[in-house]
Amino acid sequence: MKYEFVVCFYKVSFTKIYKMKFSLTKLRAAFGDIRAMEKLHVDTYTEDIINDIENEPFALSETNVMYAGLSELAGYHYLNTVIVGSFNIKTINGAQLKIEGDDFSLQLKSDMVELESDFSNVSNRSMTKIDFEIEAEDVPKIVKSKIKSLTLTAKKNKAIFTIVEIKTEEN
């Protein structure tokens, strides 16, 4: 049998026509391109973390969901947040969370200055864990019914969240 190759994705034979199926990303990965290998890598670690978030959704922005909960460690109070969505950062300057309430405004700083998002190429979204220091007298203000909006700022990224009210059906 004699085969001829045509450049535009078809392999022609005198008896049969075969479609060649391949992607350029897979071809580049086969030749050792690191970026192509990263795109093809299935990230189950980050996906498992996203699926196992303990807190319930606290607030929404256009492209992000914020999960939040309060905790206390050795007398210090923290607002633990996990942002899932398009908010993707890598910074050594920390983050700020501005909470606007009915009759108050809080400016919280992250407890760590070095922050980095985990990106999942499976769902094409990022997960960012940020813990904010909060004073003991401000803890009672962190209630969904008292908060109007939250503004998260890190580096040049800014996300404005509104509170989510989850309705549960009772039988």
N, C-alpha and C positions, 0 to 999 in steps of 0.2 A: 504494500500500500504506500502511496505517496501522499504526504500531507503538505499543505501550504498554510502559512500563517498570514493573517491579515491584521493590521495594526489596530483596528477599531473593535477589539474584544471578540472577534469571531475566529474560530479555527475551521478552515474549510477542507473538506476531503472530497474526493471525486464521488463518494457514495453517501456521505452524511455531513450534516452541519451541526457543530457543537457550539453552545454558548459557554464562554469561559467566565466562571464566577470567581471573582476575587475583589478585595478592597485594597485601596492604596495604603491604608493604615496597616493592614495585616502584612502587606508586602514590605513596607518600610520597617515594621517590627521584625520581620524575618531577617532583614539585613542589619539589625542591631541598632535601629534608631530608638533612643531612650524615650523621647516624647511619645512616639507611637506605642511603645510598650506600656507606658503609663496610662494611655487612653484605653488600652485593651484590658488592663488589669481590673479584675472584679474586686471591689473593696467591700468585703463583707464585714470587716471590723467596724467601720464607721456606720454602716447600715444597721448593724445590731445595736449600737449605742443609740442611734436615733429612734429605733423602734422600742427601746427599753427605758425611755425617759420616765422618771417616777412622777413628776409633778403634772398637773393638768394645765392645759393652755390658759395663759393669764392674759395675754394681749396679742393683737394682730396688727401688722402693717400691710402694705400693699403686697410684698413678696416674702414676708417672714412671719414666723410664729414664735412668740416668747413664752417659755415655760418658766414659772417662778415659784419660789418657796422660801420661807424664812427659816434660819437655823441659828443656833447659838453654840459657841465653842469657847470655853474658858472665860465666860463673861463678856465676850465680844459677840455682837449680833451681825448677821450677814443676810443679804438678799441674794440667794442663789438663782442665777438665770441660765437658761439654755436657749439660744437663738438658733432656729432651724429655718433655712431658706437661702436667699441670695446674699445675705450679709456675710462677707468673707474678708477677714482682716489678718494681718500679721504686723504687730507693732511692739515697740519697746516703751511706749509712752502711756499705756493703760487706756482705760475707757471711762466715760462719764455717763451717768444716767440721771436725767432731769425728770422728776416726777411732779406733775401739776395736779393739784387736788382742788377740792371745793374751796377751802380756805387756807391752803398751804402750798408751798413749793419747796421741794427737796432737791439738792444737788449731791449725788452720791458718786464717789470715786471707786474704781475697782481696787481690790485688795492686792492684786498683782499687776505690775506694769508691763510684763511681757505676756502678750496674748497671741494665740494663733488658732485659726479656724481649721477644722478637719473637713476636707472636701470628699464627698462621695460621688464617684463617677457613675454609680449605678442609678441613683435618682437625680443626679445633677444638682445637688444642693449642699450647702455647708452647714456645719454644726459648730457653734461657738459657745463654750462654757465661760461665764464671767460671774465672779462673786463680788458683790459690792458691800462695803462696810457701811453699817447704819447704826446710829446712836440708839440707845435703849428707849429714850423718850419718843423717838420717831417710829418705833415698831408698830404701835397701835394705828398709825396713819396708813399703813400698807394694807388696805382693805379695798376690794374691787369697787364697792359702792362709793367710796370717797375719792377715788382717783379718776381724773378726766383723761389724761394722756401721759405717755412716757416717751422721752426722746433719748435715744441711745446714740452717742457720738464716740467714734474711735478713729483716729487719724483723720482722713478726709471723708470717711463714711458716716452717714447719718440716717437713722431710721426712726420714724415717728409711729408709735404704737397707740392703738385705742384698746380699751378694755373689752374682753370677751365675756359675755354672760352665757353660761352653758345651762340650758334648760333640761331638766330631767323629768321624765314622765313617771308619775306614781300611779300604781294600779289601785 
